[in-house]
Every structure is written in structure tokens, then in C-alpha cells.
Amino acid sequence: MELININKLKYNIGIDAGDNIVNILFNKDDYLPCSKNITFSIPEIDEEYNIKIVIGNNILTEDNNILDSINIKSEDNNRKIFINIKIDCYLYIDITSKINTIYKNIINLNVNDIPIFLKSIDCDNYKYKFNLLQIIKIIRKKIRLNNILLDDETKIVLDEQLNKFLKHKKIILVILTVIV
């Protein structure tokens, strides 16, 4: 009797929506072919967001191999986008809104050297940092569009403080560590 060779994933495949944390879509040892459909809400319609598809068994995006880096901006004023991913020996990515196709790609999954790290990571700090940077981005946009009414002097002071804060992103992790 001959053994049947069943194709399985050798590594996790996940998505990073901007906080540098991998959200696993397909687990190591999942049977091929497989597929996932995800609904993703864009916080601000007129902003561009970067989504990364990664392969590896690590928590942080930077510790894995990035298969695809996708810049997404809603062209039809829909906040919801739909991400469809299918895997056989290729990875098929299809991102759509209700009306338009935003992105399509096919990636060969012939990947041999995937880094494997075993380290303890506090994911909350990365999520807090991402959320804080998003809040700053939204506040600056609202001020620029005059949705938040401030006098000129306050605008200048606030803008200078936000610029200082953004230039020193490493300080954010220290602040968050103290807060948490």
C-alpha cells in the first residue's frame, strides 16, 4: 500500500493591517488548497493604507517574509473592502470594494528560507503605537480641513507638538510601556 502525499502549508500565512502584528489567516499544517474571505473596514476613506501579506511563524511582521505589500485607498467612497485569498501552489489575492476591483496578484509560494525566531513579544505596545499614530493622523487631517476649530496660534503650537511627537516614534513605545 502506498502513502498518499497530502500538501500542507509549512508556515503560517497572515496579514498585517498596519500595526506590525501578524494576524494569521492560514495556519501551518493547513491542507491545500484553502481559501479565506475577509471584510476589512478602512478608517478614513481618503487615506491610503498599507496591508502586508506575510509568511512565517513569528508574531511581528518584520520577523517574517513579506510576500506582498499592498497600498489600498478606496476609490469609490466605500469603507468596506473584501479580501479574498486562495492558496494551492500559488497565493491568489483579490481585493475588491462593493463596486470595483482594487487589487489582484498571484504569488509563487516556492519559499525555502523562512526565519524562525522564538522570542517573547508584547503585542499590545505595537497595537497602541499604531492606534496612537492613526489618531494623530486623523486629528491633523481634521484640523487641516477646519473640522476642528482652533485659533491660528493654537493650530501652530499643536502642529509643532504633533511633529515633534512623530519625529520621536521610539518615545511612543516608552510612553506606552509606562502607561500599561
KELUMMAR-434301 format. One record per residue (C-alpha): residue number from 1; residue in one letter; x negated, y, z negated. Coordinates in steps of 0.02 Angstrom, whole numbers, plus 50000, padded with zeros to 5 digits. Layout:
+-----+------+-------+-------+-------+
:  nr : rest :     u :     v :     w :
+-----+------+-------+-------+-------+
: NUM :    a :     X :     Y :     Z :
...
+-----+------+-------+-------+-------+
END
This chain:
+-----+------+-------+-------+-------+
:  nr : rest :     u :     v :     w :
+-----+------+-------+-------+-------+
:   1 :    m : 50000 : 50000 : 50000 :
:   2 :    e : 49931 : 50170 : 50049 :
:   3 :    l : 49943 : 50325 : 49940 :
:   4 :    i : 50039 : 50472 : 50010 :
:   5 :    n : 49940 : 50633 : 50008 :
:   6 :    i : 50052 : 50773 : 49945 :
:   7 :    n : 49997 : 50952 : 49971 :
:   8 :    k : 49991 : 51056 : 49813 :
:   9 :    l : 49930 : 51230 : 49776 :
:  10 :    k : 49756 : 51232 : 49698 :
:  11 :    y : 49778 : 51405 : 49621 :
:  12 :    n : 49916 : 51521 : 49562 :
:  13 :    i : 49980 : 51647 : 49687 :
:  14 :    g : 50052 : 51806 : 49615 :
:  15 :    i : 50096 : 51986 : 49641 :
:  16 :    d : 50029 : 52145 : 49561 :
:  17 :    a : 50151 : 52290 : 49572 :
:  18 :    g : 50025 : 52418 : 49511 :
:  19 :    d : 49987 : 52381 : 49328 :
:  20 :    n : 49837 : 52267 : 49367 :
:  21 :    i : 49928 : 52117 : 49290 :
:  22 :    v : 49967 : 51966 : 49399 :
:  23 :    n : 50148 : 51909 : 49396 :
:  24 :    i : 50141 : 51728 : 49450 :
:  25 :    l : 50256 : 51682 : 49594 :
:  26 :    f : 50188 : 51510 : 49633 :
:  27 :    n : 50103 : 51402 : 49502 :
:  28 :    k : 49950 : 51297 : 49526 :
:  29 :    d : 50007 : 51120 : 49573 :
:  30 :    d : 50172 : 51178 : 49652 :
:  31 :    y : 50216 : 51068 : 49800 :
:  32 :    l : 50201 : 51138 : 49975 :
:  33 :    p : 50296 : 51204 : 50068 :
:  34 :    c : 50379 : 51326 : 49946 :
:  35 :    s : 50457 : 51498 : 49952 :
:  36 :    k : 50513 : 51643 : 49840 :
:  37 :    n : 50629 : 51789 : 49865 :
:  38 :    i : 50605 : 51941 : 49754 :
:  39 :    t : 50703 : 52101 : 49737 :
:  40 :    f : 50593 : 52248 : 49691 :
:  41 :    s : 50654 : 52422 : 49640 :
:  42 :    i : 50549 : 52570 : 49691 :
:  43 :    p : 50548 : 52702 : 49551 :
:  44 :    e : 50532 : 52853 : 49666 :
:  45 :    i : 50593 : 52842 : 49846 :
:  46 :    d : 50472 : 52967 : 49922 :
:  47 :    e : 50316 : 52897 : 49836 :
:  48 :    e : 50201 : 52765 : 49908 :
:  49 :    y : 50166 : 52610 : 49803 :
:  50 :    n : 50031 : 52479 : 49820 :
:  51 :    i : 50077 : 52297 : 49797 :
:  52 :    k : 49943 : 52163 : 49797 :
:  53 :    i : 49964 : 51978 : 49832 :
:  54 :    v : 49828 : 51882 : 49740 :
:  55 :    i : 49767 : 51703 : 49723 :
:  56 :    g : 49681 : 51636 : 49567 :
:  57 :    n : 49717 : 51578 : 49392 :
:  58 :    n : 49673 : 51739 : 49299 :
:  59 :    i : 49784 : 51869 : 49217 :
:  60 :    l : 49701 : 52026 : 49287 :
:  61 :    t : 49714 : 52063 : 49472 :
:  62 :    e : 49531 : 52115 : 49481 :
:  63 :    d : 49479 : 51942 : 49419 :
:  64 :    n : 49566 : 51854 : 49565 :
:  65 :    n : 49551 : 51859 : 49754 :
:  66 :    i : 49665 : 51985 : 49838 :
:  67 :    l : 49750 : 51906 : 49987 :
:  68 :    d : 49843 : 52063 : 50042 :
:  69 :    s : 49858 : 52243 : 49985 :
:  70 :    i : 50020 : 52323 : 50044 :
:  71 :    n : 50066 : 52507 : 50037 :
:  72 :    i : 50254 : 52525 : 50028 :
:  73 :    k : 50361 : 52678 : 50050 :
:  74 :    s : 50548 : 52669 : 50078 :
:  75 :    e : 50586 : 52744 : 50248 :
:  76 :    d : 50775 : 52733 : 50234 :
:  77 :    n : 50801 : 52803 : 50057 :
:  78 :    n : 50840 : 52632 : 49983 :
:  79 :    r : 50763 : 52599 : 49812 :
:  80 :    k : 50777 : 52410 : 49830 :
:  81 :    i : 50660 : 52311 : 49938 :
:  82 :    f : 50662 : 52124 : 49965 :
:  83 :    i : 50501 : 52025 : 49966 :
:  84 :    n : 50509 : 51852 : 50045 :
:  85 :    i : 50355 : 51742 : 50031 :
:  86 :    k : 50338 : 51568 : 50106 :
:  87 :    i : 50189 : 51452 : 50093 :
:  88 :    d : 50136 : 51300 : 50191 :
:  89 :    c : 49956 : 51306 : 50253 :
:  90 :    y : 49987 : 51491 : 50284 :
:  91 :    l : 50060 : 51627 : 50174 :
:  92 :    y : 50203 : 51720 : 50259 :
:  93 :    i : 50250 : 51890 : 50187 :
:  94 :    d : 50407 : 51981 : 50242 :
:  95 :    i : 50460 : 52143 : 50155 :
:  96 :    t : 50625 : 52224 : 50203 :
:  97 :    s : 50749 : 52351 : 50142 :
:  98 :    k : 50935 : 52333 : 50174 :
:  99 :    i : 50911 : 52410 : 50346 :
: 100 :    n : 50728 : 52399 : 50402 :
: 101 :    t : 50582 : 52281 : 50404 :
: 102 :    i : 50444 : 52369 : 50307 :
: 103 :    y : 50302 : 52243 : 50320 :
: 104 :    k : 50259 : 52072 : 50392 :
: 105 :    n : 50098 : 51972 : 50382 :
: 106 :    i : 50034 : 51794 : 50398 :
: 107 :    i : 49879 : 51745 : 50297 :
: 108 :    n : 49775 : 51587 : 50315 :
: 109 :    l : 49761 : 51503 : 50144 :
: 110 :    n : 49595 : 51417 : 50178 :
: 111 :    v : 49518 : 51488 : 50018 :
: 112 :    n : 49374 : 51396 : 49934 :
: 113 :    d : 49286 : 51509 : 49809 :
: 114 :    i : 49413 : 51574 : 49684 :
: 115 :    p : 49341 : 51649 : 49524 :
: 116 :    i : 49395 : 51566 : 49363 :
: 117 :    f : 49375 : 51664 : 49201 :
: 118 :    l : 49429 : 51614 : 49029 :
: 119 :    k : 49446 : 51772 : 48927 :
: 120 :    s : 49573 : 51847 : 48811 :
: 121 :    i : 49662 : 51998 : 48882 :
: 122 :    d : 49787 : 52116 : 48803 :
: 123 :    c : 49908 : 52143 : 48947 :
: 124 :    d : 50009 : 52273 : 48853 :
: 125 :    n : 49871 : 52404 : 48868 :
: 126 :    y : 49869 : 52385 : 49057 :
: 127 :    k : 50059 : 52399 : 49066 :
: 128 :    y : 50059 : 52553 : 48952 :
: 129 :    k : 49924 : 52634 : 49056 :
: 130 :    f : 50020 : 52602 : 49217 :
: 131 :    n : 50183 : 52669 : 49143 :
: 132 :    l : 50097 : 52823 : 49073 :
: 133 :    l : 50016 : 52863 : 49241 :
: 134 :    q : 50185 : 52841 : 49326 :
: 135 :    i : 50267 : 52960 : 49202 :
: 136 :    i : 50132 : 53091 : 49232 :
: 137 :    k : 50155 : 53072 : 49420 :
: 138 :    i : 50344 : 53096 : 49405 :
: 139 :    i : 50327 : 53247 : 49288 :
: 140 :    r : 50205 : 53331 : 49408 :
: 141 :    k : 50323 : 53299 : 49554 :
: 142 :    k : 50474 : 53367 : 49459 :
: 143 :    i : 50378 : 53524 : 49412 :
: 144 :    r : 50317 : 53546 : 49592 :
: 145 :    l : 50496 : 53532 : 49657 :
: 146 :    n : 50559 : 53652 : 49521 :
: 147 :    n : 50672 : 53518 : 49445 :
: 148 :    i : 50592 : 53561 : 49277 :
: 149 :    l : 50599 : 53747 : 49250 :
: 150 :    l : 50443 : 53820 : 49170 :
: 151 :    d : 50366 : 53991 : 49174 :
: 152 :    d : 50209 : 54010 : 49280 :
: 153 :    e : 50088 : 54014 : 49133 :
: 154 :    t : 50160 : 53853 : 49059 :
: 155 :    k : 50151 : 53768 : 49230 :
: 156 :    i : 49967 : 53812 : 49246 :
: 157 :    v : 49925 : 53753 : 49070 :
: 158 :    l : 50023 : 53591 : 49090 :
: 159 :    d : 49945 : 53557 : 49260 :
: 160 :    e : 49770 : 53584 : 49190 :
: 161 :    q : 49805 : 53466 : 49045 :
: 162 :    l : 49875 : 53331 : 49160 :
: 163 :    n : 49723 : 53348 : 49274 :
: 164 :    k : 49605 : 53328 : 49126 :
: 165 :    f : 49703 : 53177 : 49068 :
: 166 :    l : 49699 : 53095 : 49240 :
: 167 :    k : 49511 : 53126 : 49259 :
: 168 :    h : 49480 : 53030 : 49099 :
: 169 :    k : 49581 : 52871 : 49130 :
: 170 :    k : 49469 : 52769 : 49016 :
: 171 :    i : 49528 : 52877 : 48871 :
: 172 :    i : 49704 : 52813 : 48904 :
: 173 :    l : 49656 : 52637 : 48853 :
: 174 :    v : 49576 : 52702 : 48693 :
: 175 :    i : 49730 : 52806 : 48651 :
: 176 :    l : 49845 : 52659 : 48686 :
: 177 :    t : 49739 : 52543 : 48579 :
: 178 :    v : 49754 : 52664 : 48433 :
: 179 :    i : 49943 : 52685 : 48461 :
: 180 :    v : 49976 : 52499 : 48473 :
+-----+------+-------+-------+-------+
END
